[in-house]
Amino acid sequence: MAAIKKIAAAACSLPTPPDDIACTLELGPSFELRFVDTRGQATTLTAAAYGCQFVEGLDTRRFDAGPLWQAMADAGLPAPNRR
């Protein structure tokens, strides 16, 4: 349970991208993370492991998912190498 809280906290603490962000057009893998709260409500995040590493599904778009990858790796889950 503590690992899941760390993963969720890492995702929520990611920065929002600046308006003038420029990302490469490379493509690659992405991860879908599904969290279910104590009321049974699910939240699904999609985290790109390429380009600016956008994370979608929170209140605002986030980017630079390195801390999320580290939290996932620390929990023993599959995660891309942190950039």
MMTF fields as JSON, N, C-alpha, C and O atoms, coordinates in Angstrom:
{
  "mmtfVersion": "1.0.0",
  "mmtfProducer": "UNKNOWN",
  "numBonds": 331,
  "numAtoms": 332,
  "numGroups": 83,
  "numChains": 1,
  "numModels": 1,
  "chainsPerModel": [1],
  "groupsPerChain": [83],
  "chainIdList": ["A"],
  "bondAtomList": [4, 2, 8, 6, 12, 10, 16, 14, 20, 18, 24, 22, 28, 26, 32, 30, 36, 34, 40, 38, 44, 42, 48, 46, 52, 50, 56, 54, 60, 58, 64, 62, 68, 66, 72, 70, 76, 74, 80, 78, 84, 82, 88, 86, 92, 90, 96, 94, 100, 98, 104, 102, 108, 106, 112, 110, 116, 114, 120, 118, 124, 122, 128, 126, 132, 130, 136, 134, 140, 138, 144, 142, 148, 146, 152, 150, 156, 154, 160, 158, 164, 162, 168, 166, 172, 170, 176, 174, 180, 178, 184, 182, 188, 186, 192, 190, 196, 194, 200, 198, 204, 202, 208, 206, 212, 210, 216, 214, 220, 218, 224, 222, 228, 226, 232, 230, 236, 234, 240, 238, 244, 242, 248, 246, 252, 250, 256, 254, 260, 258, 264, 262, 268, 266, 272, 270, 276, 274, 280, 278, 284, 282, 288, 286, 292, 290, 296, 294, 300, 298, 304, 302, 308, 306, 312, 310, 316, 314, 320, 318, 324, 322, 328, 326],
  "bondOrderList": [1, 1, 1, 1, 1, 1, 1, 1, 1, 1, 1, 1, 1, 1, 1, 1, 1, 1, 1, 1, 1, 1, 1, 1, 1, 1, 1, 1, 1, 1, 1, 1, 1, 1, 1, 1, 1, 1, 1, 1, 1, 1, 1, 1, 1, 1, 1, 1, 1, 1, 1, 1, 1, 1, 1, 1, 1, 1, 1, 1, 1, 1, 1, 1, 1, 1, 1, 1, 1, 1, 1, 1, 1, 1, 1, 1, 1, 1, 1, 1, 1, 1],
  "groupList": [{"groupName": "MET", "atomNameList": ["N", "CA", "C", "O"], "elementList": ["N", "C", "C", "O"], "formalChargeList": [0, 0, 0, 0], "bondAtomList": [1, 0, 2, 1, 3, 2], "bondOrderList": [1, 1, 2], "singleLetterCode": "M", "chemCompType": "L-PEPTIDE LINKING"}, {"groupName": "ALA", "atomNameList": ["N", "CA", "C", "O"], "elementList": ["N", "C", "C", "O"], "formalChargeList": [0, 0, 0, 0], "bondAtomList": [1, 0, 2, 1, 3, 2], "bondOrderList": [1, 1, 2], "singleLetterCode": "A", "chemCompType": "L-PEPTIDE LINKING"}, {"groupName": "ILE", "atomNameList": ["N", "CA", "C", "O"], "elementList": ["N", "C", "C", "O"], "formalChargeList": [0, 0, 0, 0], "bondAtomList": [1, 0, 2, 1, 3, 2], "bondOrderList": [1, 1, 2], "singleLetterCode": "I", "chemCompType": "L-PEPTIDE LINKING"}, {"groupName": "LYS", "atomNameList": ["N", "CA", "C", "O"], "elementList": ["N", "C", "C", "O"], "formalChargeList": [0, 0, 0, 0], "bondAtomList": [1, 0, 2, 1, 3, 2], "bondOrderList": [1, 1, 2], "singleLetterCode": "K", "chemCompType": "L-PEPTIDE LINKING"}, {"groupName": "CYS", "atomNameList": ["N", "CA", "C", "O"], "elementList": ["N", "C", "C", "O"], "formalChargeList": [0, 0, 0, 0], "bondAtomList": [1, 0, 2, 1, 3, 2], "bondOrderList": [1, 1, 2], "singleLetterCode": "C", "chemCompType": "L-PEPTIDE LINKING"}, {"groupName": "SER", "atomNameList": ["N", "CA", "C", "O"], "elementList": ["N", "C", "C", "O"], "formalChargeList": [0, 0, 0, 0], "bondAtomList": [1, 0, 2, 1, 3, 2], "bondOrderList": [1, 1, 2], "singleLetterCode": "S", "chemCompType": "L-PEPTIDE LINKING"}, {"groupName": "LEU", "atomNameList": ["N", "CA", "C", "O"], "elementList": ["N", "C", "C", "O"], "formalChargeList": [0, 0, 0, 0], "bondAtomList": [1, 0, 2, 1, 3, 2], "bondOrderList": [1, 1, 2], "singleLetterCode": "L", "chemCompType": "L-PEPTIDE LINKING"}, {"groupName": "PRO", "atomNameList": ["N", "CA", "C", "O"], "elementList": ["N", "C", "C", "O"], "formalChargeList": [0, 0, 0, 0], "bondAtomList": [1, 0, 2, 1, 3, 2], "bondOrderList": [1, 1, 2], "singleLetterCode": "P", "chemCompType": "L-PEPTIDE LINKING"}, {"groupName": "THR", "atomNameList": ["N", "CA", "C", "O"], "elementList": ["N", "C", "C", "O"], "formalChargeList": [0, 0, 0, 0], "bondAtomList": [1, 0, 2, 1, 3, 2], "bondOrderList": [1, 1, 2], "singleLetterCode": "T", "chemCompType": "L-PEPTIDE LINKING"}, {"groupName": "ASP", "atomNameList": ["N", "CA", "C", "O"], "elementList": ["N", "C", "C", "O"], "formalChargeList": [0, 0, 0, 0], "bondAtomList": [1, 0, 2, 1, 3, 2], "bondOrderList": [1, 1, 2], "singleLetterCode": "D", "chemCompType": "L-PEPTIDE LINKING"}, {"groupName": "GLU", "atomNameList": ["N", "CA", "C", "O"], "elementList": ["N", "C", "C", "O"], "formalChargeList": [0, 0, 0, 0], "bondAtomList": [1, 0, 2, 1, 3, 2], "bondOrderList": [1, 1, 2], "singleLetterCode": "E", "chemCompType": "L-PEPTIDE LINKING"}, {"groupName": "GLY", "atomNameList": ["N", "CA", "C", "O"], "elementList": ["N", "C", "C", "O"], "formalChargeList": [0, 0, 0, 0], "bondAtomList": [1, 0, 2, 1, 3, 2], "bondOrderList": [1, 1, 2], "singleLetterCode": "G", "chemCompType": "PEPTIDE LINKING"}, {"groupName": "PHE", "atomNameList": ["N", "CA", "C", "O"], "elementList": ["N", "C", "C", "O"], "formalChargeList": [0, 0, 0, 0], "bondAtomList": [1, 0, 2, 1, 3, 2], "bondOrderList": [1, 1, 2], "singleLetterCode": "F", "chemCompType": "L-PEPTIDE LINKING"}, {"groupName": "ARG", "atomNameList": ["N", "CA", "C", "O"], "elementList": ["N", "C", "C", "O"], "formalChargeList": [0, 0, 0, 0], "bondAtomList": [1, 0, 2, 1, 3, 2], "bondOrderList": [1, 1, 2], "singleLetterCode": "R", "chemCompType": "L-PEPTIDE LINKING"}, {"groupName": "VAL", "atomNameList": ["N", "CA", "C", "O"], "elementList": ["N", "C", "C", "O"], "formalChargeList": [0, 0, 0, 0], "bondAtomList": [1, 0, 2, 1, 3, 2], "bondOrderList": [1, 1, 2], "singleLetterCode": "V", "chemCompType": "L-PEPTIDE LINKING"}, {"groupName": "GLN", "atomNameList": ["N", "CA", "C", "O"], "elementList": ["N", "C", "C", "O"], "formalChargeList": [0, 0, 0, 0], "bondAtomList": [1, 0, 2, 1, 3, 2], "bondOrderList": [1, 1, 2], "singleLetterCode": "Q", "chemCompType": "L-PEPTIDE LINKING"}, {"groupName": "TYR", "atomNameList": ["N", "CA", "C", "O"], "elementList": ["N", "C", "C", "O"], "formalChargeList": [0, 0, 0, 0], "bondAtomList": [1, 0, 2, 1, 3, 2], "bondOrderList": [1, 1, 2], "singleLetterCode": "Y", "chemCompType": "L-PEPTIDE LINKING"}, {"groupName": "TRP", "atomNameList": ["N", "CA", "C", "O"], "elementList": ["N", "C", "C", "O"], "formalChargeList": [0, 0, 0, 0], "bondAtomList": [1, 0, 2, 1, 3, 2], "bondOrderList": [1, 1, 2], "singleLetterCode": "W", "chemCompType": "L-PEPTIDE LINKING"}, {"groupName": "ASN", "atomNameList": ["N", "CA", "C", "O"], "elementList": ["N", "C", "C", "O"], "formalChargeList": [0, 0, 0, 0], "bondAtomList": [1, 0, 2, 1, 3, 2], "bondOrderList": [1, 1, 2], "singleLetterCode": "N", "chemCompType": "L-PEPTIDE LINKING"}],
  "groupTypeList": [0, 1, 1, 2, 3, 3, 2, 1, 1, 1, 1, 4, 5, 6, 7, 8, 7, 7, 9, 9, 2, 1, 4, 8, 6, 10, 6, 11, 7, 5, 12, 10, 6, 13, 12, 14, 9, 8, 13, 11, 15, 1, 8, 8, 6, 8, 1, 1, 1, 16, 11, 4, 15, 12, 14, 10, 11, 6, 9, 8, 13, 13, 12, 9, 1, 11, 7, 6, 17, 15, 1, 0, 1, 9, 1, 11, 6, 7, 1, 7, 18, 13, 13],
  "groupIdList": [1, 2, 3, 4, 5, 6, 7, 8, 9, 10, 11, 12, 13, 14, 15, 16, 17, 18, 19, 20, 21, 22, 23, 24, 25, 26, 27, 28, 29, 30, 31, 32, 33, 34, 35, 36, 37, 38, 39, 40, 41, 42, 43, 44, 45, 46, 47, 48, 49, 50, 51, 52, 53, 54, 55, 56, 57, 58, 59, 60, 61, 62, 63, 64, 65, 66, 67, 68, 69, 70, 71, 72, 73, 74, 75, 76, 77, 78, 79, 80, 81, 82, 83],
  "secStructList": [7, 2, 2, 2, 2, 2, 2, 2, 2, 2, 2, 2, 6, 1, 7, 7, 7, 7, 6, 6, 7, 7, 7, 7, 7, 7, 7, 7, 7, 3, 3, 3, 3, 3, 3, 3, 7, 6, 6, 1, 7, 3, 3, 3, 3, 3, 3, 3, 1, 1, 6, 6, 7, 7, 3, 3, 1, 1, 1, 1, 7, 5, 7, 7, 7, 2, 2, 2, 2, 2, 2, 2, 2, 2, 6, 6, 7, 7, 7, 7, 7, 7, 7],
  "xCoordList": [0.818, 0.0, 0.86, 0.525, 1.949, 2.823, 3.427, 3.58, 3.771, 4.354, 3.354, 3.727, 2.093, 1.06, 0.889, 0.735, 0.915, 0.81, 1.993, 1.828, 3.18, 4.36, 4.249, 4.633, 3.729, 3.542, 2.524, 2.755, 1.408, 0.384, 0.927, 0.673, 1.668, 2.248, 3.251, 3.303, 4.048, 5.015, 4.3, 4.717, 3.225, 2.47, 1.859, 1.926, 1.272, 0.614, 1.597, 1.221, 2.841, 3.818, 4.571, 5.4, 4.296, 4.968, 4.578, 3.46, 5.496, 5.189, 4.251, 4.158, 3.568, 2.784, 3.741, 4.663, 3.528, 4.453, 4.285, 3.178, 5.384, 5.267, 4.527, 4.479, 3.963, 3.196, 4.054, 3.551, 5.333, 6.195, 7.042, 8.094, 6.606, 7.378, 7.468, 6.498, 8.624, 8.845, 9.349, 10.356, 8.654, 9.014, 9.328, 8.85, 10.13, 10.437, 9.21, 8.3, 9.201, 8.089, 8.329, 7.608, 9.348, 9.608, 8.423, 7.691, 8.249, 7.207, 7.857, 9.009, 7.131, 7.658, 6.565, 5.382, 6.954, 5.943, 5.281, 5.82, 4.127, 3.461, 2.899, 2.74, 2.608, 2.09, 0.718, 0.476, -0.174, -1.484, -1.544, -1.377, -1.781, -1.86, -3.288, -3.865, -3.858, -5.223, -5.212, -4.718, -5.762, -5.859, -7.332, -8.168, -7.649, -9.017, -9.003, -8.261, -9.84, -9.861, -10.77, -11.36, -10.876, -11.643, -13.145, -13.874, -13.61, -15.026, -15.268, -16.399, -14.189, -14.317, -14.234, -14.451, -13.921, -13.801, -12.399, -11.394, -12.36, -11.081, -10.59, -11.378, -9.292, -8.607, -7.564, -6.783, -7.547, -6.591, -5.637, -6.058, -4.352, -3.316, -2.639, -2.418, -2.312, -1.5, -0.202, -0.205, 0.902, 2.216, 3.099, 3.397, 3.51, 4.357, 5.813, 6.317, 6.464, 7.878, 8.764, 9.838, 8.326, 9.072, 8.807, 7.909, 9.586, 9.395, 9.459, 10.408, 8.472, 8.42, 7.86, 7.715, 7.549, 7.023, 5.776, 5.716, 4.779, 3.532, 2.762, 2.786, 2.082, 1.193, -0.19, -0.382, -1.142, -2.522, -3.426, -3.161, -4.493, -5.486, -5.604, -6.502, -4.703, -4.81, -5.615, -6.132, -5.724, -6.48, -5.9, -6.651, -4.593, -3.922, -2.863, -2.385, -2.508, -1.441, -0.135, 0.156, 0.631, 1.935, 3.003, 2.691, 4.278, 5.353, 6.579, 6.602, 7.6, 8.87, 8.643, 8.846, 8.221, 7.763, 8.873, 8.594, 10.101, 11.203, 10.909, 11.174, 10.368, 10.052, 8.993, 9.019, 8.077, 7.076, 7.748, 7.446, 8.664, 9.373, 10.175, 10.225, 10.796, 11.588, 10.7, 11.062, 9.551, 8.627, 8.129, 7.984, 7.868, 7.427, 8.543, 8.297, 9.761, 10.899, 11.145, 11.424, 11.043, 11.231, 10.205, 10.481, 9.013, 7.958, 8.079, 7.265, 9.103, 9.304, 8.43, 8.261, 7.876, 7.013, 7.823, 8.869, 7.357, 8.04, 8.016, 6.983, 9.136, 9.241, 10.406, 11.392, 10.294, 11.42, 12.59, 12.432, 13.752, 14.915, 14.645, 14.161, 14.959, 14.74, 15.697, 16.89, 15.173, 16.013, 16.34, 17.04],
  "yCoordList": [-1.192, 0.0, 1.253, 2.225, 1.255, 2.431, 2.719, 3.879, 1.665, 1.855, 2.511, 3.369, 2.115, 2.7, 4.18, 5.003, 4.523, 5.931, 6.735, 7.888, 6.141, 6.842, 7.046, 8.094, 6.053, 6.183, 7.277, 8.115, 7.276, 8.305, 9.688, 10.652, 9.791, 11.084, 11.571, 12.763, 10.653, 11.033, 11.571, 12.582, 10.908, 11.37, 12.742, 13.624, 12.923, 14.189, 15.338, 16.501, 15.029, 16.094, 16.497, 17.407, 15.837, 16.203, 17.622, 18.063, 18.334, 19.705, 19.748, 18.796, 20.864, 21.104, 21.671, 22.413, 21.328, 21.803, 23.298, 23.83, 23.967, 25.373, 25.5, 24.548, 26.653, 26.862, 26.711, 26.311, 27.025, 27.008, 25.743, 25.763, 24.654, 23.414, 22.869, 22.913, 22.367, 21.745, 20.324, 20.125, 19.35, 17.948, 17.317, 17.766, 16.281, 15.56, 14.768, 14.519, 14.387, 13.613, 12.119, 11.331, 11.726, 10.298, 9.627, 10.255, 8.365, 7.596, 6.48, 6.118, 5.958, 4.886, 4.328, 4.565, 3.592, 2.965, 3.972, 5.041, 3.598, 4.354, 3.358, 2.175, 3.842, 3.008, 3.518, 4.725, 2.603, 2.961, 2.498, 1.314, 3.434, 3.146, 3.392, 4.436, 2.449, 2.6, 2.543, 1.589, 3.577, 3.675, 3.616, 4.244, 2.869, 2.783, 3.24, 2.707, 4.242, 4.761, 3.91, 2.932, 4.278, 3.484, 3.477, 2.638, 4.403, 4.426, 3.633, 3.541, 3.051, 2.266, 3.072, 2.532, 4.36, 5.195, 5.053, 5.138, 4.84, 4.618, 5.889, 6.684, 6.058, 7.102, 6.403, 5.595, 6.704, 6.098, 7.165, 8.213, 6.885, 7.771, 7.091, 5.88, 7.859, 7.382, 8.169, 9.397, 7.454, 8.075, 7.658, 6.476, 8.627, 8.361, 8.23, 9.036, 7.22, 7.003, 7.496, 6.942, 8.517, 9.076, 10.577, 11.087, 11.267, 12.704, 13.455, 13.288, 14.267, 15.055, 14.267, 14.807, 13.013, 12.117, 12.696, 12.853, 13.01, 13.555, 12.519, 11.329, 12.981, 12.155, 12.796, 13.951, 12.028, 12.491, 11.772, 10.633, 12.449, 11.821, 12.474, 12.143, 13.399, 14.168, 15.433, 15.581, 16.33, 17.551, 18.353, 18.971, 18.355, 19.013, 18.082, 17.181, 18.306, 17.525, 17.789, 18.927, 16.759, 16.872, 16.358, 15.746, 16.612, 16.104, 15.794, 16.011, 15.281, 14.929, 13.857, 14.092, 12.679, 11.607, 10.85, 9.806, 11.323, 10.626, 10.2, 9.051, 11.086, 10.671, 9.559, 8.729, 9.551, 8.479, 7.155, 6.133, 7.166, 5.936, 5.422, 4.215, 6.318, 5.9, 5.268, 4.244, 5.869, 5.315, 3.939, 3.044, 3.77, 2.462, 1.428, 0.302, 1.804, 0.884, 0.521, -0.637, 1.497, 1.242, 0.245, -0.502, 0.243, -0.681, -2.04, -2.931, -2.203, -3.47, -3.649, -4.766, -2.554, -2.613, -2.311, -1.666, -2.766, -2.421, -0.912, -0.27, -0.358, 1.084, 1.318, 0.582, 2.336, 2.651, 3.183, 3.59, 3.17, 3.776, 5.255, 5.931, 5.738, 7.144, 7.985, 7.69, 9.04, 9.946, 11.171, 12.055],
  "zCoordList": [0.0, 0.0, 0.0, -0.677, 0.735, 0.787, -0.581, -0.963, -1.319, -2.65, -3.596, -4.396, -3.509, -4.368, -4.034, -4.937, -2.755, -2.36, -2.889, -3.289, -2.895, -3.418, -4.924, -5.442, -5.619, -7.067, -7.367, -8.239, -6.66, -6.861, -6.518, -7.241, -5.429, -5.045, -6.081, -6.384, -6.625, -7.66, -8.888, -9.452, -9.31, -10.475, -10.217, -11.073, -9.056, -8.734, -8.554, -8.699, -8.241, -8.016, -9.286, -9.247, -10.402, -11.643, -12.058, -11.789, -12.71, -13.123, -14.323, -15.098, -14.455, -15.663, -16.711, -16.373, -17.958, -18.988, -19.248, -19.155, -19.572, -19.949, -21.283, -22.062, -21.538, -22.767, -24.023, -25.073, -23.918, -25.093, -25.204, -25.843, -24.6, -24.617, -26.044, -26.801, -26.389, -27.697, -27.454, -26.774, -28.004, -27.813, -29.156, -30.198, -29.116, -30.343, -30.78, -29.989, -32.022, -32.555, -32.469, -33.08, -31.705, -31.559, -30.877, -30.112, -31.162, -30.505, -29.705, -29.945, -28.783, -27.964, -27.085, -27.326, -26.075, -25.219, -24.276, -23.987, -23.826, -22.768, -21.766, -22.067, -20.6, -19.521, -19.13, -19.108, -18.825, -18.31, -16.865, -16.57, -15.981, -14.544, -14.09, -14.394, -13.371, -12.886, -11.361, -10.76, -10.76, -9.303, -8.925, -9.574, -7.885, -7.379, -5.933, -5.108, -5.63, -4.264, -3.372, -3.833, -2.122, -1.156, -1.454, -0.925, -2.295, -2.695, -3.967, -4.444, -4.523, -5.737, -7.012, -8.097, -6.909, -8.103, -8.696, -7.99, -9.99, -10.67, -11.349, -11.86, -11.343, -12.093, -12.951, -12.448, -14.223, -15.134, -15.641, -16.129, -15.52, -16.041, -17.219, -17.2, -18.231, -19.339, -19.286, -19.358, -19.16, -19.013, -20.183, -20.355, -20.979, -22.138, -21.701, -20.919, -22.21, -21.893, -23.035, -23.273, -23.727, -24.855, -24.92, -24.251, -25.72, -25.911, -24.596, -23.83, -24.331, -23.093, -21.919, -20.823, -22.135, -21.109, -20.439, -19.219, -21.28, -20.769, -19.969, -20.285, -18.935, -18.125, -18.215, -17.835, -18.721, -18.892, -17.899, -17.517, -17.486, -16.63, -15.265, -14.49, -14.965, -13.723, -14.029, -15.136, -13.074, -13.309, -14.468, -15.222, -14.623, -15.735, -16.293, -15.605, -17.522, -18.16, -17.416, -17.046, -17.205, -16.545, -17.498, -18.52, -17.157, -18.004, -17.167, -15.955, -17.843, -17.203, -16.145, -14.954, -16.591, -15.712, -14.983, -14.395, -14.996, -14.329, -12.897, -12.545, -12.053, -10.679, -10.608, -9.699, -11.559, -11.614, -11.95, -11.335, -12.931, -13.285, -12.095, -11.858, -11.352, -10.201, -9.128, -8.549, -8.863, -7.866, -8.293, -7.461, -9.582, -10.071, -9.934, -9.499, -10.301, -10.182, -8.72, -8.408, -7.826, -6.391, -5.858, -4.919, -6.469, -6.052, -6.72, -6.477, -7.569, -8.255, -9.488, -9.977, -9.988, -11.171, -12.422, -12.341, -13.572, -14.82, -15.03, -14.839, -15.415, -15.664, -16.612, -16.585, -17.445, -18.328, -17.508, -16.357, -18.119, -17.448, -17.266, -18.173, -16.099, -15.806, -16.625, -16.693, -17.252, -18.036, -17.246, -17.739]
}
